[in-house]
């Protein structure tokens, strides 16, 4: 890579080529005429070619100078672009943000955050994928991702699902409630609010336990506290499938809000009147991660 002095020589050469006059070129560059002449002479010496010829008191480019000028202009343009790219990267305007999220974040918080971030930093590459809280936490500890949208604790007695390492930091961005999903023609669908105990005799479509044991256990715990053990007829790993199975009339479900959009003629969502704790959605990251892109995202959060 050329040193700063060599780049100055090249910029001086281009200005002289544009002015064809050392005096005018020196004025543009805020240099003395002898200093500029020495720069051009040193450049010609280093190249081993004559770049300018004097014709009737005027400077004109030689054939070698004409060829050199086109390449130097391109080199300086790319050099300027490289400097701007480095500066923008340092400001967090370039780069990649590796973000993972729990599925329940996809219906409100994630679109809001990503929409605002994309508008502010359109040139940042977003590396996105839905992961469980446990998997996100392990990846944050290992530095494999930059930031996670997770649920590090259940509302059931405040028991921790995942113990965040001391090296990680988190911030709560939403408090979400449990809601009931019902087939639109269900006998309880006309009600605006339900008690959990009213679902005691219903077949349930549940989150599969392997895909989220903490969520599964917490919801079962709520049902048992309401006086019944849920009769689970079907399980699914993702909420869209659960909603589809509810729409097909295979059962009712309990979901962490916000809920996915659905056809109100197929599925309705109802609030619970039970005094249940909320589910916290948190942004988590490692303070040791010095990514400028991460810093810009956290500022937005």
Secondary structure, DSSP 8 states (H G I E B T S, - for coil): ---HHHHHHHHHHHHHHHHS-HHHHHHHHT--HHHHHHHHHHHHHHHTS--EEEETTEEEE-HHHHHHHHHHHHHHHHHHHHHHHHHHHHTTSSSEEEEEE-GGGTTTHHHHHHHHHHHH-TTSEEEEEE--HHHHHHHHHHTS-SEEEE--B-SSTT-BSS---TTEEEEEEEEE-EEEEEETTSTTTT-SEE-GGGGTTSEEEEE-GGG-HHHHHHHHHHHHHTT---EEEEEESSHHHHHHHHHTTS-BEEEESS-----TTTEEEEEE-S----EEEEEEEETT---HHHHHHHHH-
